[in-house]
Amino acid sequence: MTIIAFGSTAMVLAECKSEREVDANQVARFVGSRGTAAADLGLRAAINVLRRHPGKPTDFRPYVMFFSSGRIERAKATIAIAGELKSLDIAAGNPTLIALGLGDVDEDVMKQV
């Protein structure tokens, strides 16, 4: 499991850890306040993590869960990077990207992601 928080920047809070190794207190401390999100930075960080940890052909298919609760800045860049992520050719297979928006999100952008 990898957890990446994004807002005005992207921060890797946990990288390739089991759910038991993730520091829930660190994750719970992350709170956004601007109402917008630099999602392209978060998705780029996910690509970088997947490249560092490509898995093996016998692994399960990798999933990226993308959660946003605000307006996405640089929507075109975010959509392009989401496409790059979904077509990423790593040993474990192409990642599946699932986008969920809560609150004030642009539904059309989320659908394209």
Phi, psi and omega per residue, in radians:
M1 nan 2.390 3.040
T2 -2.208 2.402 3.095
I3 -2.146 2.168 3.136
I4 -2.120 2.153 3.069
A5 -1.707 2.384 3.100
F6 -2.352 2.549 3.101
G7 -2.713 -1.886 3.019
S8 -1.382 -0.332 3.057
T9 -2.381 3.139 3.048
A10 -2.136 2.356 3.135
M11 -2.245 2.264 3.038
V12 -1.442 1.953 -3.114
L13 -1.545 -0.489 3.078
A14 -2.665 2.374 -3.118
E15 -2.230 2.049 3.072
C16 0.905 0.974 3.123
K17 -2.023 2.717 2.982
S18 -1.308 2.817 -3.134
E19 -1.056 -0.431 3.121
R20 -1.339 -0.377 -3.121
E21 -1.575 -0.216 -3.100
V22 -1.280 2.286 3.108
D23 -1.415 1.717 -3.100
A24 -1.066 -0.540 3.123
N25 -1.152 -0.689 3.119
Q26 -1.143 -0.763 -3.131
V27 -1.138 -0.716 -3.108
A28 -1.169 -0.427 -3.132
R29 -1.301 -0.317 -3.119
F30 -1.316 2.104 3.117
V31 -2.418 2.231 3.063
G32 -1.574 2.742 -3.112
S33 -2.474 -0.065 -3.046
R34 -1.501 -0.430 -3.095
G35 1.514 -0.080 3.039
T36 -2.220 2.899 -3.054
A37 -2.500 2.356 3.039
A38 -1.516 1.221 -3.047
A39 -1.105 -0.507 3.120
D40 -1.030 -0.648 3.119
L41 -1.167 -0.694 3.109
G42 -1.146 -0.758 3.128
L43 -1.191 -0.631 3.082
R44 -1.122 -0.701 3.099
A45 -1.090 -0.674 3.105
A46 -1.113 -0.727 3.084
I47 -1.045 -0.794 -3.129
N48 -1.084 -0.717 3.101
V49 -1.109 -0.784 3.139
L50 -1.116 -0.603 3.080
R51 -1.200 -0.627 3.114
R52 -1.266 -0.485 -3.080
H53 -2.295 1.290 -3.027
P54 -1.336 -0.097 -3.130
G55 1.273 -2.855 3.119
K56 -2.234 2.770 3.130
P57 -1.022 -0.394 -3.126
T58 -1.538 -0.067 3.121
D59 -1.270 2.870 2.991
F60 -1.175 2.731 3.090
R61 -1.081 2.369 -3.130
P62 -1.321 2.463 3.095
Y63 -2.079 2.430 3.027
V64 -2.048 2.078 3.089
M65 -1.719 2.061 -3.095
F66 -1.905 1.998 3.139
F67 -1.963 2.330 3.072
S68 -2.430 2.460 3.103
S69 -2.120 0.224 -3.133
G70 -2.516 3.082 3.105
R71 -1.163 2.415 -3.119
I72 -1.564 2.159 3.033
E73 -1.337 2.686 3.087
R74 0.880 0.989 -3.060
A75 -0.993 -0.758 -3.115
K76 -1.089 -0.746 3.109
A77 -1.131 -0.706 3.134
T78 -1.095 -0.772 3.134
I79 -1.118 -0.727 3.130
A80 -1.125 -0.772 -3.136
I81 -1.189 -0.603 3.061
A82 -1.065 -0.716 3.083
G83 -1.114 -0.705 3.086
E84 -1.079 -0.754 3.141
L85 -1.081 -0.813 -3.100
K86 -1.139 -0.439 3.141
S87 -1.742 0.109 -3.139
L88 -1.034 2.174 -3.101
D89 -1.704 1.687 3.103
I90 -2.115 2.886 -3.048
A91 -0.985 -0.679 -3.113
A92 -1.291 -0.179 3.134
G93 1.959 2.954 3.137
N94 -1.151 2.315 3.122
P95 -1.166 2.596 2.978
T96 -1.756 2.242 -3.123
L97 -1.861 2.159 3.114
I98 -2.034 2.096 -3.093
A99 -1.878 2.249 3.105
L100 -2.231 2.247 3.121
G101 -2.028 2.349 3.095
L102 -2.203 2.356 3.092
G103 1.548 -2.429 -3.027
D104 -1.525 1.339 -3.136
V105 -2.017 2.756 3.043
D106 -1.542 1.822 -3.049
E107 -1.043 -0.628 -3.140
D108 -1.126 -0.738 3.110
V109 -1.132 -0.773 -3.140
M110 -1.055 -0.707 3.114
K111 -1.114 -0.695 3.133
Q112 -1.208 -0.587 3.090
V113 -1.149 nan nan
